[in-house]
Amino acid sequence: MRVKVNGETHELWTLWREGSEVKMIDQRLLPHRFMILTLYSHQETAEAIRDMVVRGAGAIGVAGGYGVAQAALEAQGKNQKTFKAYVSEAADTLRATRPTAVNLFHAIDKCEKAASKGSVPERVAATCAEADRLAQEDLEASKKMGEYGNALIKDGFRVLTHCNAGALAFIDNGSALAPIRVAHRSGKHIFVYADETRPRSQGAKLTAWELQQEGIPYALIVDNAAGHYMRLGEVDFVVVGADRIAANGDTANKIGTYEKAVLAKENGIPFYVAAPRMTFDLKCPNGDGIEIEERSPDEVNWVWGADENGKYSKVRISADGTVAKNPSFDVTPAKYITGFITDVGVLRPPYRRSIREALHTRKGSVG
Ligand code: RUB
């Protein structure tokens, strides 16, 4: 992605690997501060996923793969048995960070598998190669989603999106924001409504920032305003990302997605989910099998931001002792979804069939 920092333009990925170090944009500080963090061990990478330095299904999948590669590099001096035990324990540490986005589990499984054959040096090389391949696959998938999704967006469309499924949620480009970028770059006049997305405010902090960087016309709206604009006929198209899609098309995405989908259907607005095949989980027959992450009540009781001097701080918005609940995701039943924009095309109902066919388009690419 192209990022302007202090007047200078940089072309960057959201995260990347340099030998045993993983580098990532610290998303907790955006848009007020731009900082690249270096993670020196798989434990640090796991902590960065848990603490949402890096977030978004695609990006945490890549981070998980890199974490396993770091573990393989850390264990390269060990014998085969202790190497295997070390990598397997590291993989479990990485799996235990965030439960909902399946990309994390698919990437860790693939890298752990790569670490299981041959001599220790061969295992190390294969693990690093697999982690890098997954990053590349993520990048290619977002380009394809951009092309397929763009075909659905007409000139003049006003598009609503929820949370951040942009370049920051991927290696680059994004899932839901990829079609928007391609439409804008191809000269279509589009306008984006970016939902704020409490409690972590990924829409306000990340999506609005990405749209600003790209020069795409947009307005940030509070989560409760989406229905208002839909009823007024000011939204033509809704597109969101996904953290896990069950075999029947039920989709887990950021909390608040479900109500946007119901409102879209009520108002006759197409509602699309953009996600690569890595986000589909055939082991979940429907949305009931998807674990929903429950995060700290502090995220509801407090907000983070910068004051007029740019000083970054945390402010309490509820009374001391307030009891809060904080489910991070919800499940949108498949019946509300017009189609899935994937890296192999747009999938239509009946989803059990179209999803199964899409996942078998190129054997071995999905866990
Ligand atoms: C992010 C979120 C995003 C999906 C899509 O949640 O719900 O919409 O992860 O991601 P969080 P992608 O910020 O809590 O990780 O675009 O990578 O598929």
Residues whose N, C-alpha, C, O or C-beta is under 5 A from the ligand:
A	BS01	RUB	R55 G56 A57 G58 A59 H162 C163 N164 A165 G166 A169 F170 G174 S175 A176 Q202 G241 A242 D243 N253 K254 A274
